[in-house]
């Protein structure tokens, strides 16, 4: 194949940008399940076999744009995805980086977390990553996404060392690359042992409402985070906690300060660490919205119509779900069954008078 000098220069520039900028990198690789308004099928959660092919005849969805080198990255992807990748990159590049990201279901946060992991495994040698979730099968599903990305010849060509998946790596939950980087996935409560980590992603530590409301499960989850995840740390291990908020005392809530009110930014938490928090509700309700939205504006209008969000917001029986999973404030402002103004102070002495 013969290419021109201009084509060679453009390819070199494309690879350089991908190596140094996670958002640019996301536009140079094939991403399993990435949402895009031009898709024929709205379904974004595809399953893949061990060779990276969609199961059941599905299509491998990819982000393709004209002139990706010269078009501003902000105009090529959804704004919240761009902001998400900026924060993921900052966390990965910061020694002992700490990042929490809260977004509603369907916002593609897990997809771009997988993109960030694949970037971390290629940019440096010998990166040991742990990917945890509420269950082993969900963690393995995300591990499969990462492995699908790194098995692409285009991915390997981005990096000077040309890393490849080792030939004997068939296990979806524990695999390695020829550059020494490796990924292990597991359910948080299933136990994570034996691996030291340069980075950890905890993606959806809560399975459902029943577990979120269980003090026993919440305590076990936090104990696993403290006693298992953090004890796997290499000296500069970064941690990304990615979730929708289910309960005021879920894993994120047990780390955040007691007076946390949904803001984004650098926050000093109860574990003594400074965490960068990115909280993006479905409907903007703060003047300091991280996306710069006005109050009442909904998330991702290019993909979801207002009716999609209103089916939850305007349903009184879904008030708790809307407040927690969609607005990232697990204690509803007015309660589900009782409003705050229904309560009055009672003085038994005055009652007897």
C-alpha positions in Angstrom: 0.0 0.0 0.0 1.4 3.4 -1.0 0.4 6.5 0.9 1.3 10.1 0.2 3.5 12.3 2.5 0.4 14.2 3.6 -1.4 11.0 4.5 1.6 9.8 6.5 1.8 13.1 8.3 -1.9 13.0 9.1 -1.6 9.4 10.5 1.4 10.3 12.6 -0.6 13.3 14.0 -3.6 11.1 14.7 -1.5 8.6 16.7 0.3 11.3 18.6 -3.0 12.8 19.7 -4.4 9.5 20.6 -1.5 8.7 22.9 -1.6 11.9 24.8 -5.4 12.8 24.8 -8.0 10.3 25.9 -10.8 12.1 24.1 -8.9 12.1 20.9 -8.1 8.5 21.4 -11.7 7.6 21.8 -12.3 8.8 18.2 -9.5 6.6 16.7 -10.6 3.2 18.0 -13.6 0.9 17.6 -15.7 1.2 20.7 -18.1 -1.7 21.5 -21.6 -0.3 22.2 -20.8 3.4 21.9 -24.1 5.4 21.5 -24.3 7.5 18.3 -27.4 9.2 17.0 -26.8 7.7 13.5 -27.2 4.1 14.7 -30.0 2.0 13.2 -30.5 0.1 16.5 -30.8 2.1 19.8 -29.5 -0.9 21.8 -26.0 -0.1 23.0 -25.3 -3.1 25.2 -24.0 -5.8 22.8 -22.4 -9.1 23.8 -19.2 -10.2 22.2 -17.5 -13.6 21.8 -13.8 -14.3 22.7 -12.8 -13.1 19.2 -14.4 -9.7 19.7 -17.4 -10.4 17.3 -20.9 -9.4 18.3 -23.1 -12.3 19.4 -26.4 -12.8 17.7 -25.7 -11.0 14.5 -25.4 -7.6 16.1 -23.3 -4.8 14.6 -20.1 -3.5 16.1 -21.0 0.1 16.7 -18.2 2.6 16.1 -17.8 6.4 16.3 -17.0 7.8 12.9 -16.7 11.4 12.0 -15.4 13.4 9.0 -11.9 14.8 9.3 -11.4 13.7 12.9 -7.9 15.2 13.0 -8.9 18.8 12.3 -12.5 18.9 13.7 -12.6 20.1 17.3 -13.1 17.1 19.6 -15.9 18.9 21.5 -18.0 18.9 18.3 -17.5 15.2 17.7 -18.9 13.6 20.9 -21.5 14.5 23.5 -20.4 17.1 25.9 -20.7 15.0 29.0 -18.6 12.2 27.4 -15.9 14.8 26.6 -16.0 16.1 30.2 -16.0 12.5 31.5 -12.9 11.6 29.5 -11.0 14.8 30.6 -11.6 13.7 34.2 -10.7 10.1 33.6 -7.4 11.1 32.0 -6.7 13.5 34.8 -7.2 10.8 37.4 -5.1 8.2 35.5 -2.2 10.7 35.1 -2.4 11.9 38.8 -0.4 9.9 41.3 -3.0 8.5 43.8 -5.8 10.1 41.7 -9.3 9.8 43.0 -12.4 10.3 40.9 -16.1 9.8 41.5 -18.6 10.1 38.6 -22.3 10.1 39.0 -24.7 10.0 36.0 -28.1 8.5 35.2 -28.6 5.1 33.6 -28.0 5.1 29.9 -25.4 7.9 29.8 -22.7 5.6 28.5 -20.5 6.1 31.5 -19.4 2.4 31.7 -18.5 2.4 28.0 -16.2 5.3 28.3 -14.7 3.9 31.5 -13.7 0.9 29.4 -12.2 3.2 26.8 -10.1 4.8 29.6 -8.9 1.5 30.9 -7.8 0.4 27.4 -5.9 3.7 27.0 -4.2 3.3 30.3 -3.0 -0.2 29.4 -1.5 0.9 26.1 0.2 4.2 27.1 2.4 2.6 29.7 4.0 -0.8 30.2 3.2 -3.1 33.1 -0.1 -1.4 34.2 -2.1 -3.7 36.4 -5.8 -2.8 36.4 -8.6 -4.2 38.6 -12.1 -3.8 37.3 -14.8 -4.4 40.0 -18.6 -4.3 40.0 -21.5 -5.5 42.1 -21.3 -8.9 40.4 -18.6 -11.0 38.7 -20.6 -11.3 35.5 -21.0 -7.6 35.1 -17.3 -7.0 35.8 -16.4 -9.6 33.2 -18.7 -7.9 30.7 -16.8 -4.7 31.1 -13.5 -6.6 30.9 -14.7 -8.1 27.6 -15.3 -4.6 26.2 -11.8 -3.6 27.1 -10.3 -6.8 25.6 -12.4 -6.2 22.4 -10.7 -2.8 22.0 -7.2 -4.0 22.6 -7.6 -6.9 20.2 -8.1 -4.5 17.3 -5.0 -4.1 15.0 -5.7 -0.4 14.9 -5.4 -0.2 18.7 -2.0 -2.0 18.7 -0.7 0.3 15.9 -1.2 3.4 18.1 1.5 2.5 20.5 5.3 2.4 19.8 5.7 -1.0 21.6 2.8 -2.5 19.5 1.2 -4.4 22.4 -0.9 -7.5 21.6 -3.1 -9.8 23.6 -1.0 -12.8 24.8 -1.9 -15.9 22.8 -2.9 -18.0 25.8 -5.2 -15.3 27.3 -8.7 -16.8 26.8 -10.1 -16.0 30.3 -12.3 -12.9 30.0 -11.8 -12.0 33.7 -8.0 -12.2 33.8 -5.8 -11.4 30.8 -2.5 -9.8 29.9 -0.8 -7.9 27.0 2.7 -8.4 25.6 3.7 -5.0 27.2 3.1 -6.4 30.6 -0.2 -4.7 31.3 -3.0 -6.8 32.6 -6.6 -6.6 33.7 -8.5 -8.6 36.3 -12.2 -8.3 36.8 -14.3 -9.5 39.8 -17.4 -8.9 41.8 -16.7 -6.8 44.9 -18.3 -9.2 47.2 -16.8 -12.2 45.5 -13.3 -11.3 46.7 -10.4 -9.7 45.0 -7.1 -11.2 46.0 -3.6 -11.8 44.8 -3.2 -8.8 42.5 -1.4 -5.5 43.1 -2.9 -2.7 41.1 -1.8 0.6 39.4 -5.4 1.5 38.9 -8.9 0.4 40.0 -12.3 1.0 38.4 -15.4 0.3 40.5 -18.3 0.4 38.2 -21.8 0.2 39.7 -21.1 -1.3 43.2 -24.8 -1.6 43.8 -27.0 -4.2 42.1 -30.5 -3.0 42.8 -32.8 -1.2 45.3 -33.0 -4.2 47.6 -29.3 -4.3 48.1 -29.0 -0.5 48.3 -31.5 -0.5 51.2 -29.7 -3.4 53.0 -27.4 -2.1 55.8 -25.7 -5.5 55.7 -24.8 -5.3 52.0 -23.8 -1.6 52.3 -21.4 -2.4 55.1 -20.0 -5.4 53.3 -19.4 -3.4 50.2 -17.6 -0.7 52.1 -15.6 -3.2 54.0 -14.5 -4.9 50.7 -13.5 -1.5 49.4 -11.4 -0.7 52.4 -10.0 -4.2 53.3 -9.6 -5.6 49.8 -9.5 -3.0 47.1 -7.3 -0.4 48.8 -4.9 -3.0 50.2 -4.1 -4.1 46.6 -2.6 -0.6 46.0 0.8 0.0 44.4 2.3 3.3 45.7 0.5 5.6 43.2 -2.7 3.6 42.5 -5.5 5.7 41.1 -9.2 4.9 41.8 -12.3 5.6 39.7 -15.7 5.1 41.3 -18.4 5.1 38.7 -22.1 4.8 39.7 -25.6 6.0 39.9 -26.6 7.0 43.4 -28.9 4.5 45.0 -28.8 5.4 48.7 -27.4 8.2 50.8 -25.1 5.7 52.5 -24.0 3.8 49.4 -20.3 3.4 48.7 -19.9 6.9 47.4 -22.1 8.3 50.2 -19.9 6.5 52.8 -16.8 8.3 51.4 -18.3 11.8 50.7 -18.5 14.4 53.4 -21.8 14.4 55.4 -22.6 17.9 54.1 -22.2 16.9 50.4 -25.0 18.5 48.3 -24.5 17.2 44.8 -21.7 19.6 43.7 -18.9 18.8 41.3 -15.2 19.6 41.9 -12.4 18.7 44.3 -13.9 17.6 47.6 -12.1 16.6 50.8 -13.9 13.4 51.9 -14.3 11.4 55.1 -11.6 9.0 54.1 -9.1 11.8 54.4 -8.6 11.9 50.6 -9.3 14.6 48.0 -11.7 13.2 45.4 -12.5 14.9 42.2 -16.3 14.5 41.8 -18.2 14.8 38.6 -22.0 14.7 39.3 -24.2 15.1 36.2 -28.0 14.8 36.9 -30.5 14.1 34.2 -32.0 17.5 34.7 -29.9 20.5 35.7 -30.9 21.9 39.1 -27.8 23.8 40.2 -26.4 27.1 39.0 -22.9 25.5 38.9 -24.0 22.6 36.6 -20.7 21.0 35.3 -22.1 21.1 31.7 -23.1 24.7 32.0 -26.8 23.9 31.6 -29.5 26.2 32.9 -31.8 24.8 35.5 -34.4 22.6 33.9 -32.3 21.6 30.9 -32.0 17.8 30.4 -28.9 15.7 29.6 -27.9 14.6 26.2 -30.7 16.1 24.1 -29.1 14.8 20.9 -29.8 11.2 22.0 -32.7 11.3 24.6 -35.8 13.3 24.1 -37.4 15.1 27.0 -40.1 12.5 27.1 -37.5 9.9 28.0 -36.6 11.8 31.2 -40.1 13.0 32.0 -41.4 9.4 32.2 -39.5 9.2 35.5 -39.6 12.8 36.6 -43.4 13.2 36.3 -44.3 9.8 37.8 -45.1 10.4 41.5 -44.5 6.7 42.2 -41.0 7.0 40.8 -40.0 10.0 42.9 -37.3 8.1 44.8 -36.0 6.6 41.6 -35.9 10.0 39.9 -34.1 11.6 42.9 -31.5 8.9 43.4 -30.7 7.2 40.1 -31.4 10.2 37.8 -30.6 13.3 39.9 -27.9 11.7 42.0 -29.4 12.9 45.3 -30.6 9.7 46.9 -32.6 11.5 49.6 -35.5 13.2 47.8 -36.0 16.8 48.6 -39.6 16.3 49.9 -39.7 12.5 50.6 -41.7 9.9 48.8 -44.6 9.4 51.3 -44.3 12.4 53.6 -43.3 16.0 53.0 -41.0 17.8 55.4 -43.7 20.5 56.1 -46.1 17.8 57.3 -44.1 17.4 60.5 -44.5 19.7 63.6 -42.7 19.8 66.9 -44.8 18.3 69.7 -44.4 19.5 73.3 -46.2 17.1 75.7 -46.3 19.8 78.5 -48.1 22.2 76.2 -50.6 19.4 75.3 -51.5 18.9 79.0 -52.0 22.6 79.6 
